[in-house]
Amino acid sequence: MRAVVEVEGLSKTFRIPHERRTTVFETLAGAFRKNEYEVFSVLEAVTFSIGEGECVGIIGDNGSGKSTLLKVIANILRPSGGTVTVRGRMTPFLELGVGFQPDLTVRDNVAMYATIMGLSNGVIRERIDDVIEFAGLGRFEDAKLKNLSSGMQVRLAFSTAIQTDPDVLLVDEVLAVGDMEFQQKCFEVFNRYRKEGVTTLFVSHDLGSIRRFCDKTLLLSHGRQVAFGDTGEVIDWYVNGGAGWGRLDMSRDL
């Protein structure tokens, strides 16, 4: 199977300044002193490969590096070390709705967001009604976005983003927003993508959704790769390992 996403020895660190400067005087004074930083490691030596059409879950405790990993793969953040290779058109569902304008209508926001996502004007005109219907916002198409709930806005952003026909799909907790009916719609889209050979990386704390949707799962702990393999085995290991799971062999490939 052809590898579509390859991550090799990936690391990501941030420099955190010890001294916070909040005034112009403090900034000028600090210019004559050596800056001191603490290096915070978010990802360390993460390595895995995903084949065409595979669905891979990414799990771990809060702060384990899951969202950072997706942002590096999406080229939103630069890696501090290692390499990431993605083959094909990539659509990240990471911060849905970035670029929405609260004072524009639902319909106008769909048109603008679709343009940001790279869709042509012709495609937007053809699909705009389907986008609004999928989001369940037909009654609100002429309402200003600021009058919609945050959940409705995320539904609208997701409904727009899935029009991009990706080869690689990155999903970060998008199912955490929305009722059961909308979540089911999302799963139907993901299943259709899988049948079409779209490769998917799916971050979620909902282990039931990971079991249902993902063929393989990557387990992270404090930015380090604990296991990568069959979803059922990795989740069982995570759930049943208790306090000791973080001390298991981090190089293990289940």
C-alpha positions in Angstrom: 0.0 0.0 0.0 1.4 3.4 -1.0 2.3 5.6 1.9 0.3 8.9 1.8 1.5 10.4 5.1 5.0 9.7 6.4 6.3 11.1 9.7 9.9 10.4 10.6 11.6 11.4 13.8 9.2 14.3 14.3 9.9 16.7 17.2 8.4 20.1 18.1 9.7 22.4 20.8 8.6 25.9 22.0 10.8 28.5 23.7 9.0 30.0 26.7 10.6 33.3 28.0 11.2 33.4 31.8 10.5 37.1 31.9 7.3 38.6 30.7 7.5 42.2 29.5 4.3 44.2 29.5 5.4 47.8 29.2 7.6 49.7 26.7 10.1 50.5 29.6 10.4 46.8 30.4 11.0 46.0 26.8 13.7 48.6 26.4 15.4 47.6 29.6 15.3 44.0 28.6 17.1 44.8 25.4 20.3 45.2 27.4 19.9 41.9 29.2 20.4 38.4 27.9 17.0 36.7 27.2 16.4 33.5 29.1 14.1 30.9 27.8 12.8 27.5 28.8 12.6 24.9 26.1 9.3 23.1 26.2 9.2 19.8 24.2 5.7 19.0 22.8 6.6 16.2 20.4 9.6 13.9 20.5 10.8 11.4 17.9 7.3 10.5 16.5 7.5 8.1 13.6 4.7 6.4 11.7 3.4 5.8 8.1 -0.2 5.8 6.9 -1.3 4.1 3.7 -3.8 5.3 1.1 -7.4 5.1 2.4 -6.4 4.2 6.0 -8.2 5.9 8.9 -5.9 6.5 11.9 -7.0 7.7 15.3 -4.7 9.8 17.6 -5.4 9.5 21.3 -3.7 10.4 24.6 -4.3 12.5 27.7 -4.6 16.3 27.6 -1.2 17.8 26.7 0.1 14.7 25.0 0.7 16.6 21.7 -2.2 15.3 19.6 -3.4 18.7 18.3 0.2 19.9 17.8 0.9 16.8 15.7 -2.0 17.6 13.4 -0.9 21.2 13.1 2.6 20.2 12.1 1.3 17.7 9.5 -1.0 20.5 8.2 2.0 22.8 7.9 0.5 25.3 10.3 3.5 24.8 12.6 7.0 24.0 11.5 8.7 21.0 13.0 11.8 21.5 15.2 13.2 18.2 13.9 12.4 15.3 11.7 10.3 15.3 8.5 6.7 15.1 7.4 5.6 14.0 3.9 2.0 14.3 2.7 1.1 13.2 -0.8 -2.1 14.7 -2.2 -4.6 17.4 -1.5 -4.9 18.0 2.3 -7.9 19.4 4.1 -7.5 20.2 7.8 -10.5 20.4 10.1 -8.6 21.9 13.0 -9.9 25.4 13.7 -13.1 25.4 11.8 -14.6 28.8 11.1 -11.4 30.8 11.1 -12.1 33.6 8.6 -15.8 33.8 9.3 -17.2 37.3 9.6 -19.9 37.8 12.3 -21.6 40.7 10.6 -22.2 38.8 7.3 -25.0 36.5 6.7 -24.8 32.7 6.7 -24.9 32.5 2.9 -22.2 35.2 2.5 -20.0 33.4 5.0 -20.3 30.2 3.2 -19.2 31.8 -0.1 -16.2 33.5 1.6 -15.1 30.5 3.6 -15.4 28.2 0.5 -13.1 30.7 -1.3 -10.6 30.5 1.5 -10.7 26.7 1.3 -9.8 27.0 -2.4 -13.1 26.3 -4.2 -13.9 28.1 -7.4 -16.8 30.6 -7.7 -18.6 28.1 -10.0 -18.4 25.3 -7.5 -19.5 27.5 -4.7 -22.6 28.6 -6.6 -23.5 25.0 -7.3 -23.0 23.7 -3.8 -24.0 26.6 -1.5 -27.6 25.4 -1.0 -26.3 21.9 -0.2 -23.9 23.3 2.4 -26.5 25.2 4.2 -28.9 22.2 4.1 -26.3 19.8 5.4 -25.6 22.2 8.3 -29.3 22.3 9.1 -29.4 26.1 8.8 -31.9 26.6 5.9 -34.1 28.8 8.1 -31.1 31.0 9.0 -29.4 31.5 5.7 -30.1 35.3 5.7 -29.3 35.7 9.4 -26.1 37.3 10.5 -23.5 34.8 11.8 -23.2 36.6 15.1 -26.7 35.6 16.0 -26.0 31.9 15.7 -24.7 29.6 18.5 -21.1 28.4 18.4 -22.3 24.9 17.6 -24.2 26.2 14.6 -21.2 28.0 13.3 -19.0 24.9 13.6 -21.6 22.9 11.7 -21.6 25.5 9.0 -17.8 25.5 8.8 -17.6 21.7 8.6 -20.4 21.6 6.0 -18.4 24.1 3.8 -15.0 22.4 4.3 -16.2 18.9 3.2 -16.8 20.3 -0.3 -13.0 20.4 -0.9 -12.7 16.7 -2.0 -9.5 16.0 -0.1 -7.0 13.2 -0.5 -5.9 13.6 3.1 -8.3 14.6 5.9 -7.1 15.9 9.3 -9.8 16.1 12.0 -9.4 17.5 15.5 -12.4 16.9 17.8 -14.9 18.2 15.2 -17.5 15.7 16.5 -17.4 17.3 20.0 -19.7 20.0 18.7 -23.2 19.2 17.5 -26.1 16.9 18.3 -26.3 13.2 17.6 -28.0 13.8 14.3 -25.2 16.0 13.1 -22.5 13.7 14.4 -24.1 10.8 12.4 -23.9 13.0 9.3 -20.2 13.5 10.0 -19.6 9.8 10.3 -21.5 9.2 7.0 -19.1 11.7 5.3 -16.1 10.0 6.8 -17.3 6.6 5.7 -17.8 7.9 2.2 -14.4 9.4 2.2 -12.9 6.0 3.3 -14.7 4.2 0.5 -13.2 6.8 -1.9 -9.7 6.1 -0.7 -9.3 9.3 1.4 -6.6 9.0 4.1 -7.8 10.3 7.5 -6.2 11.3 10.8 -8.7 11.7 13.6 -7.9 13.2 17.0 -10.6 12.6 19.7 -11.1 11.9 23.3 -14.1 9.9 22.3 -12.7 6.4 22.3 -16.0 4.9 21.1 -15.8 7.1 17.9 -12.1 6.0 17.4 -13.1 2.3 17.7 -15.9 2.8 15.3 -14.1 4.8 12.7 -10.4 4.1 12.8 -8.4 1.1 11.4 -5.2 2.0 13.4 -4.5 4.2 16.3 -1.5 6.2 17.5 -1.1 6.6 21.3 0.9 9.6 22.6 2.1 10.4 26.1 3.8 13.7 26.9 4.6 14.2 23.3 6.2 10.7 22.9 4.9 7.8 20.8 3.8 5.0 23.0 2.2 2.7 20.5 0.9 2.5 16.9 -1.2 -0.3 15.6 -4.6 -2.0 15.6 -7.2 0.3 17.1 -8.8 -2.2 19.4 -5.4 -3.3 20.9 -4.1 0.2 21.4 -7.3 1.5 23.0 -7.5 -1.6 25.3 -3.9 -1.0 26.3 -4.6 2.6 27.0 -7.8 2.0 29.0 -6.6 -1.1 31.0 -3.0 0.0 31.6 -4.0 2.5 34.2 -1.2 4.5 35.8 1.4 2.3 34.2 0.6 2.8 30.5 3.0 5.8 30.2 5.9 3.7 31.2 5.5 1.1 28.6 8.0 0.5 25.7 7.5 3.7 23.6 9.0 2.1 20.5 6.5 -0.7 20.4 4.4 -1.1 17.2 1.4 -3.3 18.0 
